[in-house]
Amino acid sequence: MNMAIYKEEWVFVVIQNPGVNEHIAGMQDQETNVDFIPTFKKKEEAAECFINMPREAGNKYEVQAIIFEDLKAYAVENNFIIFFLDKQGKILERVKP
């Protein structure tokens, strides 16, 4: 699937510890050992999928919007690939910034 994503488009990610030492939550694909940022086109999909995502105890999490170009810059800086997921966590698109 080739999703049309524009650099100024808002997408949704999970923020770990919002407001205090916050950062974008990343994950690792166990099959390929690839570090990725779960990303969503809709906030509702992110919230629904997040319920089933593994989380570190003692941390707070929140779904927030980010401009796609800013997410790409963060991914490059932190050695992540961007995976667009649906609400069930199925990979729709892989974006290597």
QUIBELJO-V277683 format. One record per residue. N is the residue number from 0. RES is the residue in one letter. PSI is psi as a letter, one per 40 degrees, with the letter a starting at -180 (999 if undefined). Layout:
# QUIBELJO-V277683
n=N res=RES psi=PSI
n=N res=RES psi=PSI
This chain:
# QUIBELJO-V277683
n=0 res=M psi=h
n=1 res=N psi=h
n=2 res=M psi=h
n=3 res=A psi=h
n=4 res=I psi=h
n=5 res=Y psi=i
n=6 res=K psi=d
n=7 res=E psi=e
n=8 res=E psi=i
n=9 res=W psi=h
n=10 res=V psi=i
n=11 res=F psi=h
n=12 res=V psi=i
n=13 res=V psi=h
n=14 res=I psi=h
n=15 res=Q psi=h
n=16 res=N psi=f
n=17 res=P psi=h
n=18 res=G psi=d
n=19 res=V psi=h
n=20 res=N psi=f
n=21 res=E psi=i
n=22 res=H psi=i
n=23 res=I psi=h
n=24 res=A psi=h
n=25 res=G psi=i
n=26 res=M psi=i
n=27 res=Q psi=h
n=28 res=D psi=h
n=29 res=Q psi=d
n=30 res=E psi=d
n=31 res=T psi=e
n=32 res=N psi=f
n=33 res=V psi=h
n=34 res=D psi=h
n=35 res=F psi=i
n=36 res=I psi=h
n=37 res=P psi=h
n=38 res=T psi=i
n=39 res=F psi=i
n=40 res=K psi=d
n=41 res=K psi=i
n=42 res=K psi=d
n=43 res=E psi=d
n=44 res=E psi=d
n=45 res=A psi=d
n=46 res=A psi=d
n=47 res=E psi=d
n=48 res=C psi=d
n=49 res=F psi=d
n=50 res=I psi=d
n=51 res=N psi=e
n=52 res=M psi=i
n=53 res=P psi=i
n=54 res=R psi=i
n=55 res=E psi=h
n=56 res=A psi=i
n=57 res=G psi=e
n=58 res=N psi=i
n=59 res=K psi=i
n=60 res=Y psi=i
n=61 res=E psi=h
n=62 res=V psi=h
n=63 res=Q psi=i
n=64 res=A psi=i
n=65 res=I psi=i
n=66 res=I psi=h
n=67 res=F psi=d
n=68 res=E psi=d
n=69 res=D psi=d
n=70 res=L psi=d
n=71 res=K psi=d
n=72 res=A psi=d
n=73 res=Y psi=d
n=74 res=A psi=d
n=75 res=V psi=d
n=76 res=E psi=d
n=77 res=N psi=e
n=78 res=N psi=f
n=79 res=F psi=i
n=80 res=I psi=i
n=81 res=I psi=h
n=82 res=F psi=h
n=83 res=F psi=h
n=84 res=L psi=i
n=85 res=D psi=a
n=86 res=K psi=e
n=87 res=Q psi=e
n=88 res=G psi=e
n=89 res=K psi=h
n=90 res=I psi=h
n=91 res=L psi=d
n=92 res=E psi=i
n=93 res=R psi=h
n=94 res=V psi=h
n=95 res=K psi=h
n=96 res=P psi=999
